Amino acid sequence: MTATFSGSYTVAVTPFSDDLSRIDVDRLKAFLDWQLEEGVPGIIMLGTTGEFLTVTPEERRLLVDETVKHIDGRIPVLVGTADASTTKAVAQSVEARDLGADGLMIVPPYYYTPTDDEIYRHYAAIVEAMDLPIMLYNNPVTSNVDMSAALVARLAKDFPTISYIKESSQDIARVRDVIDLAGDAITVYAGERVVDSFLLGAEGYVNPYGNYIPRASAGIWGLLTSGRIEEARRIDGLIKRFDAIIAAGHPTYGHQAYSKRLAARAGYPMGDVRPPLTTFPQLGQEGEERLARIGAVIDELDDVTRQIGL
C-alpha cells in the first residue's frame, strides 16, 4: 500500500474538564489549532498518552468526531482503536472509519499475553471489517506483548492495509529487523530514539512531546530528512534531558500528567488525568520541583529551536 503518512506525529492527550467529568471540546479545538500553527503534520488520538482506557464509548465517539471535523482534512487524523477484546477493537475501528479518521493505530490485545497466531487473528478481524491504513503499535512495556519482526512482516505481507508500525520495543535494532523482513510492505515510525531510528531506516516519528513542544517535536524530522543530523541530535538531547526528569520518578505512566501540565504551561490547559493515573496535584512538591526543572530545559530548547530556524 502506498504510504500516505510521513513526518513527526503528536500522540495527543485527551482534554478533560477541570472536574474530569467530560471531554472539553473547546480545549480540544484550541489545542488542535495550535498543533496546526506549529507545523505538526499529523495527529493521533486515543493512544496511550490519550488515556484511551479511561474514556466511555460516548466520549470516544465525541472526541473522534470533533477532531475529524475540526481538522477538516488539513492533516491526517489517526485513531487508537485498541482493545483486549477483538469484537470491541473491530467495532471501534469501524466507528473511527465511519467518523472520517484517516488511519488507525492499534496495539495488540493486552492482558492475555496472546500467542502470535492469536495476535494475527485479532488484526485479521479488524482488516476484514474495514479498509483504513493500520499502524501497528509495538509497546511491550505497556501491553506485555512484544511483536517480533517476523510477526510484523507476516502481518504486513498478508494484509496490505497493515502498512505502518510504531516501534517502541526499546530494542533499537528492531527497526532494521522489521525493514529487512517486511521490506516495502511496511513503513516504520520511531516510537523512541528518533535519530538512531531514522538512521536505521525509520520514516516517521510518533511522540508525546508534541503536546507541549510541537514546533521542536515536528521540526526534528525535517532536520533529519534534510541531513541536519547534528542539529537534530541537539534537539533530541534536550528532549531526553526532560524526559529523564519525568522517568526518574514515574517511569511508566508519569508522562500523561506531565504532558497535560506542560501543555497548560504553554497556554493550552487540557485538564488532568483520570484515575487510576496519578494526577499532577497528587505528585505534590515533587511534581512542582520536577516541573520547574523541565521548564528550564524547555526554555533552553525554545532558544535552540529559534537559533536553528525551526
Secondary structure, 3 states (H helix, E strand, C coil): CCCCCCEEEEECCCCECCCCCCECHHHHHHHHHHHHHCCCCCEEECCCCCCHHHCCHHHHHHHHHHHHHHHCCCCCEEEECCCCCHHHHHHHHHHHHHCCCCEEEECCCCCCCCCHHHHHHHHHHHHHHCCCCEEEEECHHHHCCCCCHHHHHHHHHHCCCEEEEEECCCCCHHHHHHHHHHHHHCEEEECCCHHHHHHHCCCEEEECHHHCCHHHHHHHHHHHHCCCHHHHHHHHHHHHHHHHHHHHHCCCCHHHHHHHHHHHHCCCCCCCCCCCCCCHHHHHHHHHHHHHHHHHHHHHHHHHHHHCCC
